[in-house]
Amino acid sequence: MELLSQEAQQELLDNLIKSVDELANVKAKALAKPYFNRKQAAAFCGMSPVSFDTYVRPYVKAVVIPGYTKVVWNRATLDKFMRELEK
């Protein structure tokens, strides 16, 4: 007994593939940026913002732009920090 017809199954699969492709494109665009805000930096490091504050932020200097209230982190610096942990 089939729950969905072949046509419905194919439509569901097509929609799932489309959604995954869109999500991959959004993530690729975000990761292509040279600087991240706190939430993006944490995601790049594979952790929550709270864990980022505890385990990364004390060791990786943020970029502070004069006159701008937010701080950002350089992608290359974060990547270097994470690679050093692999050793």
NUZA-939175 format. One record per atom (N, C-alpha, C): chain; residue number from 1; z, y, x. Coordinates in nm, 4 decimals, padded with zeros to 6 digits. Atoms other than C-alpha are relative to their C-alpha. Last residue first. Example, Ala and Ser with C-alpha at 12.3 -4.5 7.8 and 13.67 -1.06 7.14 Angstrom:
<rs>
<r><chain>A</chain><n>2</n><Z>-00.0060</Z><Y>-00.1190</Y><X>-00.0820</X></r>
<r><chain>A</chain><n>2</n><Z>00.7140</Z><Y>-00.1060</Y><X>01.3670</X></r>
<r><chain>A</chain><n>2</n><Z>00.0730</Z><Y>00.1090</Y><X>-00.0770</X></r>
<r><chain>A</chain><n>1</n><Z>00.0000</Z><Y>-00.1190</Y><X>00.0890</X></r>
<r><chain>A</chain><n>1</n><Z>00.7800</Z><Y>-00.4500</Y><X>01.2300</X></r>
<r><chain>A</chain><n>1</n><Z>00.0000</Z><Y>00.1200</Y><X>00.0900</X></r>
</rs>
This chain:
<rs>
<r><chain>A</chain><n>87</n><Z>-00.0183</Z><Y>00.0535</Y><X>-00.1363</X></r>
<r><chain>A</chain><n>87</n><Z>01.5711</Z><Y>02.0192</Y><X>04.7581</X></r>
<r><chain>A</chain><n>87</n><Z>00.1311</Z><Y>-00.0706</Y><X>00.0163</X></r>
<r><chain>A</chain><n>86</n><Z>00.0570</Z><Y>00.1338</Y><X>-00.0081</X></r>
<r><chain>A</chain><n>86</n><Z>01.4974</Z><Y>02.0569</Y><X>04.3856</X></r>
<r><chain>A</chain><n>86</n><Z>00.0276</Z><Y>-00.0651</Y><X>00.1356</X></r>
<r><chain>A</chain><n>85</n><Z>-00.0970</Z><Y>00.0937</Y><X>00.0546</X></r>
<r><chain>A</chain><n>85</n><Z>01.7353</Z><Y>02.3525</Y><X>04.3559</X></r>
<r><chain>A</chain><n>85</n><Z>-00.0500</Z><Y>-00.1444</Y><X>00.0101</X></r>
<r><chain>A</chain><n>84</n><Z>-00.1055</Z><Y>00.0171</Y><X>-00.1004</X></r>
<r><chain>A</chain><n>84</n><Z>01.5109</Z><Y>02.5531</Y><X>04.5882</X></r>
<r><chain>A</chain><n>84</n><Z>00.1051</Z><Y>-00.1005</Y><X>-00.0472</X></r>
<r><chain>A</chain><n>83</n><Z>00.0511</Z><Y>00.0926</Y><X>-00.1019</X></r>
<r><chain>A</chain><n>83</n><Z>01.2241</Z><Y>02.4952</Y><X>04.3456</X></r>
<r><chain>A</chain><n>83</n><Z>00.1036</Z><Y>-00.0258</Y><X>00.1081</X></r>
<r><chain>A</chain><n>82</n><Z>-00.0034</Z><Y>00.1348</Y><X>00.0567</X></r>
<r><chain>A</chain><n>82</n><Z>01.4256</Z><Y>02.6569</Y><X>04.0647</X></r>
<r><chain>A</chain><n>82</n><Z>-00.0490</Z><Y>-00.1028</Y><X>00.1010</X></r>
<r><chain>A</chain><n>81</n><Z>-00.1395</Z><Y>00.0409</Y><X>00.0174</X></r>
<r><chain>A</chain><n>81</n><Z>01.4935</Z><Y>02.9677</Y><X>04.2723</X></r>
<r><chain>A</chain><n>81</n><Z>00.0078</Z><Y>-00.1439</Y><X>-00.0511</X></r>
<r><chain>A</chain><n>80</n><Z>-00.0517</Z><Y>00.0277</Y><X>-00.1338</X></r>
<r><chain>A</chain><n>80</n><Z>01.1273</Z><Y>02.9937</Y><X>04.3788</X></r>
<r><chain>A</chain><n>80</n><Z>00.1443</Z><Y>-00.0505</Y><X>-00.0073</X></r>
<r><chain>A</chain><n>79</n><Z>00.0625</Z><Y>00.1239</Y><X>-00.0421</X></r>
<r><chain>A</chain><n>79</n><Z>01.0130</Z><Y>02.9674</Y><X>04.0154</X></r>
<r><chain>A</chain><n>79</n><Z>00.0518</Z><Y>-00.0415</Y><X>00.1384</X></r>
<r><chain>A</chain><n>78</n><Z>-00.0645</Z><Y>00.1084</Y><X>00.0745</X></r>
<r><chain>A</chain><n>78</n><Z>01.2596</Z><Y>03.2338</Y><X>03.9110</X></r>
<r><chain>A</chain><n>78</n><Z>-00.0546</Z><Y>-00.1350</Y><X>00.0445</X></r>
<r><chain>A</chain><n>77</n><Z>-00.1359</Z><Y>00.0106</Y><X>-00.0524</X></r>
<r><chain>A</chain><n>77</n><Z>01.1344</Z><Y>03.4632</Y><X>04.1864</X></r>
<r><chain>A</chain><n>77</n><Z>00.0766</Z><Y>-00.1119</Y><X>-00.0699</X></r>
<r><chain>A</chain><n>76</n><Z>00.0074</Z><Y>00.0645</Y><X>-00.1320</X></r>
<r><chain>A</chain><n>76</n><Z>00.7710</Z><Y>03.3954</Y><X>04.0940</X></r>
<r><chain>A</chain><n>76</n><Z>00.1393</Z><Y>-00.0186</Y><X>00.0606</X></r>
<r><chain>A</chain><n>75</n><Z>00.0312</Z><Y>00.1419</Y><X>00.0157</X></r>
<r><chain>A</chain><n>75</n><Z>00.8393</Z><Y>03.4723</Y><X>03.7271</X></r>
<r><chain>A</chain><n>75</n><Z>00.0009</Z><Y>-00.0719</Y><X>00.1343</X></r>
<r><chain>A</chain><n>74</n><Z>00.1302</Z><Y>00.0326</Y><X>-00.0548</X></r>
<r><chain>A</chain><n>74</n><Z>01.0064</Z><Y>03.8038</Y><X>03.8003</X></r>
<r><chain>A</chain><n>74</n><Z>-00.0219</Z><Y>-00.1511</Y><X>-00.0062</X></r>
<r><chain>A</chain><n>73</n><Z>-00.0050</Z><Y>00.0875</Y><X>-00.1163</X></r>
<r><chain>A</chain><n>73</n><Z>01.3016</Z><Y>03.8717</Y><X>03.5756</X></r>
<r><chain>A</chain><n>73</n><Z>-00.1423</Z><Y>-00.0356</Y><X>00.0402</X></r>
<r><chain>A</chain><n>72</n><Z>00.0953</Z><Y>00.1095</Y><X>00.0032</X></r>
<r><chain>A</chain><n>72</n><Z>01.3322</Z><Y>04.1638</Y><X>03.3359</X></r>
<r><chain>A</chain><n>72</n><Z>00.0138</Z><Y>-00.0817</Y><X>00.1283</X></r>
<r><chain>A</chain><n>71</n><Z>00.0291</Z><Y>00.0557</Y><X>-00.1314</X></r>
<r><chain>A</chain><n>71</n><Z>01.6017</Z><Y>04.4158</Y><X>03.2531</X></r>
<r><chain>A</chain><n>71</n><Z>-00.0972</Z><Y>-00.1159</Y><X>-00.0174</X></r>
<r><chain>A</chain><n>70</n><Z>00.0040</Z><Y>00.1455</Y><X>-00.0142</X></r>
<r><chain>A</chain><n>70</n><Z>01.6104</Z><Y>04.6283</Y><X>02.9427</X></r>
<r><chain>A</chain><n>70</n><Z>-00.0273</Z><Y>-00.0395</Y><X>00.1440</X></r>
<r><chain>A</chain><n>69</n><Z>-00.1309</Z><Y>00.0612</Y><X>00.0214</X></r>
<r><chain>A</chain><n>69</n><Z>01.7267</Z><Y>04.9889</Y><X>02.9168</X></r>
<r><chain>A</chain><n>69</n><Z>00.0014</Z><Y>-00.1515</Y><X>00.0208</X></r>
<r><chain>A</chain><n>68</n><Z>00.0255</Z><Y>00.1052</Y><X>00.0988</X></r>
<r><chain>A</chain><n>68</n><Z>01.4234</Z><Y>05.1536</Y><X>03.0741</X></r>
<r><chain>A</chain><n>68</n><Z>00.1281</Z><Y>-00.0810</Y><X>-00.0150</X></r>
<r><chain>A</chain><n>67</n><Z>00.0252</Z><Y>-00.0617</Y><X>00.1295</X></r>
<r><chain>A</chain><n>67</n><Z>01.4815</Z><Y>05.4843</Y><X>03.2517</X></r>
<r><chain>A</chain><n>67</n><Z>-00.0265</Z><Y>-00.0996</Y><X>-00.1120</X></r>
<r><chain>A</chain><n>66</n><Z>-00.0714</Z><Y>-00.1260</Y><X>00.0273</X></r>
<r><chain>A</chain><n>66</n><Z>01.4486</Z><Y>05.3250</Y><X>03.5928</X></r>
<r><chain>A</chain><n>66</n><Z>-00.0414</Z><Y>00.0613</Y><X>-00.1340</X></r>
<r><chain>A</chain><n>65</n><Z>00.0964</Z><Y>-00.1094</Y><X>00.0004</X></r>
<r><chain>A</chain><n>65</n><Z>01.3060</Z><Y>04.9714</Y><X>03.5656</X></r>
<r><chain>A</chain><n>65</n><Z>00.0742</Z><Y>00.1278</Y><X>-00.0348</X></r>
<r><chain>A</chain><n>64</n><Z>-00.0461</Z><Y>-00.1085</Y><X>00.0857</X></r>
<r><chain>A</chain><n>64</n><Z>01.5603</Z><Y>04.7095</Y><X>03.6632</X></r>
<r><chain>A</chain><n>64</n><Z>-00.0987</Z><Y>00.1150</Y><X>00.0132</X></r>
<r><chain>A</chain><n>63</n><Z>00.0734</Z><Y>-00.1223</Y><X>-00.0291</X></r>
<r><chain>A</chain><n>63</n><Z>01.4183</Z><Y>04.3864</Y><X>03.7984</X></r>
<r><chain>A</chain><n>63</n><Z>00.0456</Z><Y>00.1052</Y><X>-00.1005</X></r>
<r><chain>A</chain><n>62</n><Z>00.0896</Z><Y>-00.0490</Y><X>00.1050</X></r>
<r><chain>A</chain><n>62</n><Z>01.6755</Z><Y>04.1114</Y><X>03.7796</X></r>
<r><chain>A</chain><n>62</n><Z>-00.0694</Z><Y>00.1263</Y><X>00.0484</X></r>
<r><chain>A</chain><n>61</n><Z>-00.0057</Z><Y>-00.1432</Y><X>00.0300</X></r>
<r><chain>A</chain><n>61</n><Z>01.8225</Z><Y>03.9552</Y><X>04.0901</X></r>
<r><chain>A</chain><n>61</n><Z>-00.1039</Z><Y>00.0377</Y><X>-00.1051</X></r>
<r><chain>A</chain><n>60</n><Z>00.1356</Z><Y>-00.0549</Y><X>-00.0010</X></r>
<r><chain>A</chain><n>60</n><Z>01.8503</Z><Y>03.5786</Y><X>04.0766</X></r>
<r><chain>A</chain><n>60</n><Z>00.0060</Z><Y>00.1449</Y><X>-00.0454</X></r>
<r><chain>A</chain><n>59</n><Z>00.0673</Z><Y>00.0269</Y><X>-00.1267</X></r>
<r><chain>A</chain><n>59</n><Z>02.1850</Z><Y>03.4269</Y><X>04.1746</X></r>
<r><chain>A</chain><n>59</n><Z>-00.1409</Z><Y>00.0586</Y><X>00.0116</X></r>
<r><chain>A</chain><n>58</n><Z>-00.0795</Z><Y>-00.0486</Y><X>-00.1139</X></r>
<r><chain>A</chain><n>58</n><Z>02.4271</Z><Y>03.5483</Y><X>03.9064</X></r>
<r><chain>A</chain><n>58</n><Z>-00.0733</Z><Y>-00.0105</Y><X>00.1345</X></r>
<r><chain>A</chain><n>57</n><Z>-00.0112</Z><Y>-00.1459</Y><X>-00.0094</X></r>
<r><chain>A</chain><n>57</n><Z>02.1504</Z><Y>03.5170</Y><X>03.6424</X></r>
<r><chain>A</chain><n>57</n><Z>00.0858</Z><Y>00.0494</Y><X>00.1170</X></r>
<r><chain>A</chain><n>56</n><Z>00.1134</Z><Y>-00.0612</Y><X>-00.0711</X></r>
<r><chain>A</chain><n>56</n><Z>02.0796</Z><Y>03.1522</Y><X>03.7099</X></r>
<r><chain>A</chain><n>56</n><Z>00.0220</Z><Y>00.1485</Y><X>00.0245</X></r>
<r><chain>A</chain><n>55</n><Z>00.0477</Z><Y>00.0751</Y><X>-00.1158</X></r>
<r><chain>A</chain><n>55</n><Z>02.3744</Z><Y>02.9306</Y><X>03.6160</X></r>
<r><chain>A</chain><n>55</n><Z>-00.1122</Z><Y>00.0659</Y><X>00.0805</X></r>
<r><chain>A</chain><n>54</n><Z>-00.1016</Z><Y>00.0665</Y><X>-00.0817</X></r>
<r><chain>A</chain><n>54</n><Z>02.5914</Z><Y>03.1252</Y><X>03.3735</X></r>
<r><chain>A</chain><n>54</n><Z>-00.0545</Z><Y>-00.0542</Y><X>00.1316</X></r>
<r><chain>A</chain><n>53</n><Z>-00.0982</Z><Y>-00.1001</Y><X>-00.0448</X></r>
<r><chain>A</chain><n>53</n><Z>02.3515</Z><Y>03.3764</Y><X>03.2200</X></r>
<r><chain>A</chain><n>53</n><Z>00.1026</Z><Y>-00.0601</Y><X>00.0955</X></r>
<r><chain>A</chain><n>52</n><Z>00.0691</Z><Y>-00.0846</Y><X>-00.0975</X></r>
<r><chain>A</chain><n>52</n><Z>02.0783</Z><Y>03.1115</Y><X>03.2044</X></r>
<r><chain>A</chain><n>52</n><Z>00.0964</Z><Y>00.1028</Y><X>00.0580</X></r>
<r><chain>A</chain><n>51</n><Z>00.0005</Z><Y>00.0762</Y><X>-00.1252</X></r>
<r><chain>A</chain><n>51</n><Z>02.3227</Z><Y>02.8776</Y><X>03.0309</X></r>
<r><chain>A</chain><n>51</n><Z>-00.0687</Z><Y>00.0792</Y><X>00.1104</X></r>
<r><chain>A</chain><n>50</n><Z>-00.1391</Z><Y>00.0033</Y><X>-00.0454</X></r>
<r><chain>A</chain><n>50</n><Z>02.3797</Z><Y>03.1440</Y><X>02.7645</X></r>
<r><chain>A</chain><n>50</n><Z>00.0102</Z><Y>-00.0769</Y><X>00.1317</X></r>
<r><chain>A</chain><n>49</n><Z>-00.0375</Z><Y>-00.1278</Y><X>-00.0615</X></r>
<r><chain>A</chain><n>49</n><Z>02.0049</Z><Y>03.2119</Y><X>02.7350</X></r>
<r><chain>A</chain><n>49</n><Z>00.1444</Z><Y>00.0024</Y><X>00.0520</X></r>
<r><chain>A</chain><n>48</n><Z>-00.0315</Z><Y>-00.1024</Y><X>00.0993</X></r>
<r><chain>A</chain><n>48</n><Z>01.9444</Z><Y>02.8397</Y><X>02.6723</X></r>
<r><chain>A</chain><n>48</n><Z>00.0312</Z><Y>00.1313</Y><X>00.0718</X></r>
<r><chain>A</chain><n>47</n><Z>-00.1385</Z><Y>-00.0051</Y><X>00.0472</X></r>
<r><chain>A</chain><n>47</n><Z>01.7787</Z><Y>02.6271</Y><X>02.9356</X></r>
<r><chain>A</chain><n>47</n><Z>00.0170</Z><Y>00.1087</Y><X>-00.1052</X></r>
<r><chain>A</chain><n>46</n><Z>-00.0330</Z><Y>00.1188</Y><X>00.0783</X></r>
<r><chain>A</chain><n>46</n><Z>01.4453</Z><Y>02.5081</Y><X>03.0655</X></r>
<r><chain>A</chain><n>46</n><Z>00.1414</Z><Y>-00.0030</Y><X>-00.0512</X></r>
<r><chain>A</chain><n>45</n><Z>-00.0894</Z><Y>00.0838</Y><X>-00.0805</X></r>
<r><chain>A</chain><n>45</n><Z>01.4046</Z><Y>02.7622</Y><X>03.3456</X></r>
<r><chain>A</chain><n>45</n><Z>00.0450</Z><Y>-00.1248</Y><X>-00.0751</X></r>
<r><chain>A</chain><n>44</n><Z>00.0761</Z><Y>00.0375</Y><X>-00.1192</X></r>
<r><chain>A</chain><n>44</n><Z>01.1039</Z><Y>02.9168</Y><X>03.1691</X></r>
<r><chain>A</chain><n>44</n><Z>00.0816</Z><Y>-00.0944</Y><X>00.0877</X></r>
<r><chain>A</chain><n>43</n><Z>00.0931</Z><Y>00.1050</Y><X>00.0425</X></r>
<r><chain>A</chain><n>43</n><Z>01.3040</Z><Y>02.9134</Y><X>02.8449</X></r>
<r><chain>A</chain><n>43</n><Z>-00.0822</Z><Y>-00.0501</Y><X>00.1189</X></r>
<r><chain>A</chain><n>42</n><Z>-00.0795</Z><Y>00.1198</Y><X>00.0262</X></r>
<r><chain>A</chain><n>42</n><Z>01.5831</Z><Y>03.1100</Y><X>03.0143</X></r>
<r><chain>A</chain><n>42</n><Z>-00.0902</Z><Y>-00.1161</Y><X>-00.0390</X></r>
<r><chain>A</chain><n>41</n><Z>-00.0420</Z><Y>00.0507</Y><X>-00.1303</X></r>
<r><chain>A</chain><n>41</n><Z>01.3354</Z><Y>03.3609</Y><X>03.1553</X></r>
<r><chain>A</chain><n>41</n><Z>00.0805</Z><Y>-00.1288</Y><X>-00.0164</X></r>
<r><chain>A</chain><n>40</n><Z>00.1159</Z><Y>00.0638</Y><X>-00.0611</X></r>
<r><chain>A</chain><n>40</n><Z>01.1751</Z><Y>03.4020</Y><X>02.8124</X></r>
<r><chain>A</chain><n>40</n><Z>00.0365</Z><Y>-00.0623</Y><X>00.1349</X></r>
<r><chain>A</chain><n>39</n><Z>00.0297</Z><Y>00.1192</Y><X>00.0785</X></r>
<r><chain>A</chain><n>39</n><Z>01.5123</Z><Y>03.4719</Y><X>02.6494</X></r>
<r><chain>A</chain><n>39</n><Z>-00.1176</Z><Y>-00.0770</Y><X>00.0608</X></r>
<r><chain>A</chain><n>38</n><Z>-00.1054</Z><Y>00.1009</Y><X>-00.0181</X></r>
<r><chain>A</chain><n>38</n><Z>01.6167</Z><Y>03.7116</Y><X>02.9239</X></r>
<r><chain>A</chain><n>38</n><Z>-00.0327</Z><Y>-00.1306</Y><X>-00.0717</X></r>
<r><chain>A</chain><n>37</n><Z>-00.1297</Z><Y>-00.0490</Y><X>00.0470</X></r>
<r><chain>A</chain><n>37</n><Z>01.2888</Z><Y>03.9072</Y><X>02.9302</X></r>
<r><chain>A</chain><n>37</n><Z>00.1000</Z><Y>-00.1158</Y><X>00.0119</X></r>
<r><chain>A</chain><n>36</n><Z>-00.0581</Z><Y>00.0551</Y><X>00.1217</X></r>
<r><chain>A</chain><n>36</n><Z>01.0148</Z><Y>03.7702</Y><X>03.1494</X></r>
<r><chain>A</chain><n>36</n><Z>00.1236</Z><Y>00.0780</Y><X>-00.0409</X></r>
<r><chain>A</chain><n>35</n><Z>-00.1406</Z><Y>-00.0339</Y><X>00.0214</X></r>
<r><chain>A</chain><n>35</n><Z>00.7854</Z><Y>03.9207</Y><X>03.4104</X></r>
<r><chain>A</chain><n>35</n><Z>00.0455</Z><Y>-00.0527</Y><X>-00.1352</X></r>
<r><chain>A</chain><n>34</n><Z>-00.0730</Z><Y>-00.0009</Y><X>-00.1268</X></r>
<r><chain>A</chain><n>34</n><Z>00.4541</Z><Y>03.8006</Y><X>03.5596</X></r>
<r><chain>A</chain><n>34</n><Z>00.1492</Z><Y>00.0286</Y><X>-00.0157</X></r>
<r><chain>A</chain><n>33</n><Z>-00.0557</Z><Y>-00.1323</Y><X>-00.0284</X></r>
<r><chain>A</chain><n>33</n><Z>00.3126</Z><Y>03.6977</Y><X>03.2213</X></r>
<r><chain>A</chain><n>33</n><Z>00.0778</Z><Y>-00.0040</Y><X>00.1316</X></r>
<r><chain>A</chain><n>32</n><Z>00.0922</Z><Y>-00.0695</Y><X>-00.0899</X></r>
<r><chain>A</chain><n>32</n><Z>00.1070</Z><Y>03.3769</Y><X>03.2283</X></r>
<r><chain>A</chain><n>32</n><Z>00.0514</Z><Y>00.1391</Y><X>00.0374</X></r>
<r><chain>A</chain><n>31</n><Z>-00.0287</Z><Y>00.0384</Y><X>-00.1374</X></r>
<r><chain>A</chain><n>31</n><Z>00.4003</Z><Y>03.1845</Y><X>03.0834</X></r>
<r><chain>A</chain><n>31</n><Z>-00.0909</Z><Y>00.0688</Y><X>00.1007</X></r>
<r><chain>A</chain><n>30</n><Z>-00.1334</Z><Y>-00.0489</Y><X>-00.0374</X></r>
<r><chain>A</chain><n>30</n><Z>00.3781</Z><Y>03.3723</Y><X>02.7539</X></r>
<r><chain>A</chain><n>30</n><Z>00.0300</Z><Y>-00.0308</Y><X>00.1463</X></r>
<r><chain>A</chain><n>29</n><Z>00.0068</Z><Y>-00.1467</Y><X>-00.0126</X></r>
<r><chain>A</chain><n>29</n><Z>00.0030</Z><Y>03.3181</Y><X>02.7268</X></r>
<r><chain>A</chain><n>29</n><Z>00.1337</Z><Y>00.0568</Y><X>00.0453</X></r>
<r><chain>A</chain><n>28</n><Z>00.0773</Z><Y>-00.0295</Y><X>-00.1210</X></r>
<r><chain>A</chain><n>28</n><Z>00.0416</Z><Y>02.9457</Y><X>02.7973</X></r>
<r><chain>A</chain><n>28</n><Z>-00.0101</Z><Y>00.1503</Y><X>00.0226</X></r>
<r><chain>A</chain><n>27</n><Z>-00.0864</Z><Y>00.0260</Y><X>-00.1152</X></r>
<r><chain>A</chain><n>27</n><Z>00.3181</Z><Y>02.9173</Y><X>02.5359</X></r>
<r><chain>A</chain><n>27</n><Z>-00.0724</Z><Y>00.0338</Y><X>00.1300</X></r>
<r><chain>A</chain><n>26</n><Z>-00.1049</Z><Y>-00.1024</Y><X>00.0003</X></r>
<r><chain>A</chain><n>26</n><Z>00.1047</Z><Y>03.0834</Y><X>02.2687</X></r>
<r><chain>A</chain><n>26</n><Z>00.0889</Z><Y>-00.0171</Y><X>00.1230</X></r>
<r><chain>A</chain><n>25</n><Z>00.0610</Z><Y>-00.1277</Y><X>-00.0386</X></r>
<r><chain>A</chain><n>25</n><Z>-00.1941</Z><Y>02.8654</Y><X>02.3570</X></r>
<r><chain>A</chain><n>25</n><Z>00.1023</Z><Y>00.1114</Y><X>00.0072</X></r>
<r><chain>A</chain><n>24</n><Z>00.0291</Z><Y>00.0082</Y><X>-00.1438</X></r>
<r><chain>A</chain><n>24</n><Z>00.0152</Z><Y>02.5463</Y><X>02.3474</X></r>
<r><chain>A</chain><n>24</n><Z>-00.0616</Z><Y>00.1308</Y><X>00.0499</X></r>
<r><chain>A</chain><n>23</n><Z>-00.1278</Z><Y>-00.0115</Y><X>-00.0703</X></r>
<r><chain>A</chain><n>23</n><Z>00.1522</Z><Y>02.6444</Y><X>02.0057</X></r>
<r><chain>A</chain><n>23</n><Z>-00.0213</Z><Y>-00.0031</Y><X>00.1518</X></r>
<r><chain>A</chain><n>22</n><Z>-00.0440</Z><Y>-00.1390</Y><X>00.0135</X></r>
<r><chain>A</chain><n>22</n><Z>-00.1994</Z><Y>02.7020</Y><X>01.8719</X></r>
<r><chain>A</chain><n>22</n><Z>00.1309</Z><Y>00.0234</Y><X>00.0751</X></r>
<r><chain>A</chain><n>21</n><Z>00.0871</Z><Y>-00.0839</Y><X>-00.0834</X></r>
<r><chain>A</chain><n>21</n><Z>-00.3181</Z><Y>02.3671</Y><X>02.0082</X></r>
<r><chain>A</chain><n>21</n><Z>00.0426</Z><Y>00.1463</Y><X>-00.0045</X></r>
<r><chain>A</chain><n>20</n><Z>-00.0394</Z><Y>00.0261</Y><X>-00.1380</X></r>
<r><chain>A</chain><n>20</n><Z>-00.0182</Z><Y>02.1869</Y><X>01.8552</X></r>
<r><chain>A</chain><n>20</n><Z>-00.0837</Z><Y>00.0855</Y><X>00.0951</X></r>
<r><chain>A</chain><n>19</n><Z>-00.1294</Z><Y>-00.0639</Y><X>-00.0230</X></r>
<r><chain>A</chain><n>19</n><Z>-00.0870</Z><Y>02.3488</Y><X>01.5177</X></r>
<r><chain>A</chain><n>19</n><Z>00.0473</Z><Y>-00.0179</Y><X>00.1441</X></r>
<r><chain>A</chain><n>18</n><Z>00.0217</Z><Y>-00.1450</Y><X>-00.0012</X></r>
<r><chain>A</chain><n>18</n><Z>-00.4566</Z><Y>02.2544</Y><X>01.5261</X></r>
<r><chain>A</chain><n>18</n><Z>00.1310</Z><Y>00.0733</Y><X>00.0307</X></r>
<r><chain>A</chain><n>17</n><Z>00.0685</Z><Y>-00.0310</Y><X>-00.1263</X></r>
<r><chain>A</chain><n>17</n><Z>-00.3730</Z><Y>01.8957</Y><X>01.6192</X></r>
<r><chain>A</chain><n>17</n><Z>-00.0222</Z><Y>00.1504</Y><X>00.0128</X></r>
<r><chain>A</chain><n>16</n><Z>-00.0979</Z><Y>00.0195</Y><X>-00.1069</X></r>
<r><chain>A</chain><n>16</n><Z>-00.1240</Z><Y>01.8734</Y><X>01.3311</X></r>
<r><chain>A</chain><n>16</n><Z>-00.0602</Z><Y>00.0356</Y><X>00.1358</X></r>
<r><chain>A</chain><n>15</n><Z>-00.0924</Z><Y>-00.1138</Y><X>00.0053</X></r>
<r><chain>A</chain><n>15</n><Z>-00.3738</Z><Y>02.0208</Y><X>01.0845</X></r>
<r><chain>A</chain><n>15</n><Z>00.1050</Z><Y>-00.0089</Y><X>00.1107</X></r>
<r><chain>A</chain><n>14</n><Z>00.0727</Z><Y>-00.1205</Y><X>-00.0431</X></r>
<r><chain>A</chain><n>14</n><Z>-00.6403</Z><Y>01.7700</Y><X>01.1904</X></r>
<r><chain>A</chain><n>14</n><Z>00.0906</Z><Y>00.1220</Y><X>00.0028</X></r>
<r><chain>A</chain><n>13</n><Z>00.0194</Z><Y>00.0101</Y><X>-00.1447</X></r>
<r><chain>A</chain><n>13</n><Z>-00.3927</Z><Y>01.4810</Y><X>01.1604</X></r>
<r><chain>A</chain><n>13</n><Z>-00.0714</Z><Y>00.1231</Y><X>00.0545</X></r>
<r><chain>A</chain><n>12</n><Z>-00.1322</Z><Y>-00.0182</Y><X>-00.0605</X></r>
<r><chain>A</chain><n>12</n><Z>-00.2893</Z><Y>01.5879</Y><X>00.8102</X></r>
<r><chain>A</chain><n>12</n><Z>-00.0096</Z><Y>-00.0024</Y><X>00.1523</X></r>
<r><chain>A</chain><n>11</n><Z>-00.0319</Z><Y>-00.1424</Y><X>00.0157</X></r>
<r><chain>A</chain><n>11</n><Z>-00.6534</Z><Y>01.6245</Y><X>00.7059</X></r>
<r><chain>A</chain><n>11</n><Z>00.1354</Z><Y>00.0320</Y><X>00.0640</X></r>
<r><chain>A</chain><n>10</n><Z>00.0839</Z><Y>-00.0731</Y><X>-00.0956</X></r>
<r><chain>A</chain><n>10</n><Z>-00.7325</Z><Y>01.2793</Y><X>00.8465</X></r>
<r><chain>A</chain><n>10</n><Z>00.0290</Z><Y>00.1496</Y><X>-00.0060</X></r>
<r><chain>A</chain><n>9</n><Z>-00.0491</Z><Y>00.0288</Y><X>-00.1336</X></r>
<r><chain>A</chain><n>9</n><Z>-00.4399</Z><Y>01.1230</Y><X>00.6610</X></r>
<r><chain>A</chain><n>9</n><Z>-00.0779</Z><Y>00.0798</Y><X>00.1059</X></r>
<r><chain>A</chain><n>8</n><Z>-00.1239</Z><Y>-00.0758</Y><X>-00.0144</X></r>
<r><chain>A</chain><n>8</n><Z>-00.5427</Z><Y>01.2960</Y><X>00.3386</X></r>
<r><chain>A</chain><n>8</n><Z>00.0610</Z><Y>-00.0215</Y><X>00.1385</X></r>
<r><chain>A</chain><n>7</n><Z>00.0369</Z><Y>-00.1420</Y><X>-00.0062</X></r>
<r><chain>A</chain><n>7</n><Z>-00.8983</Z><Y>01.1628</Y><X>00.3713</X></r>
<r><chain>A</chain><n>7</n><Z>00.1243</Z><Y>00.0874</Y><X>00.0215</X></r>
<r><chain>A</chain><n>6</n><Z>00.0594</Z><Y>-00.0221</Y><X>-00.1324</X></r>
<r><chain>A</chain><n>6</n><Z>-00.7775</Z><Y>00.8124</Y><X>00.4495</X></r>
<r><chain>A</chain><n>6</n><Z>-00.0345</Z><Y>00.1482</Y><X>00.0191</X></r>
<r><chain>A</chain><n>5</n><Z>00.1382</Z><Y>00.0466</Y><X>-00.0110</X></r>
<r><chain>A</chain><n>5</n><Z>-00.5590</Z><Y>00.8277</Y><X>00.1391</X></r>
<r><chain>A</chain><n>5</n><Z>-00.0504</Z><Y>00.0267</Y><X>00.1412</X></r>
<r><chain>A</chain><n>4</n><Z>00.1005</Z><Y>-00.1064</Y><X>-00.0004</X></r>
<r><chain>A</chain><n>4</n><Z>-00.1885</Z><Y>00.8731</Y><X>00.1832</X></r>
<r><chain>A</chain><n>4</n><Z>-00.1388</Z><Y>-00.0616</Y><X>00.0095</X></r>
<r><chain>A</chain><n>3</n><Z>-00.0648</Z><Y>-00.1178</Y><X>00.0580</X></r>
<r><chain>A</chain><n>3</n><Z>00.1018</Z><Y>00.6437</Y><X>00.0962</X></r>
<r><chain>A</chain><n>3</n><Z>-00.0983</Z><Y>00.1155</Y><X>-00.0110</X></r>
<r><chain>A</chain><n>2</n><Z>00.0105</Z><Y>-00.1229</Y><X>-00.0790</X></r>
<r><chain>A</chain><n>2</n><Z>-00.1076</Z><Y>00.3332</Y><X>00.1478</X></r>
<r><chain>A</chain><n>2</n><Z>00.0690</Z><Y>00.1148</Y><X>-00.0717</X></r>
<r><chain>A</chain><n>1</n><Z>00.0000</Z><Y>-00.1182</Y><X>00.0842</X></r>
<r><chain>A</chain><n>1</n><Z>00.0000</Z><Y>00.0000</Y><X>00.0000</X></r>
<r><chain>A</chain><n>1</n><Z>00.0000</Z><Y>00.1247</Y><X>00.0887</X></r>
</rs>
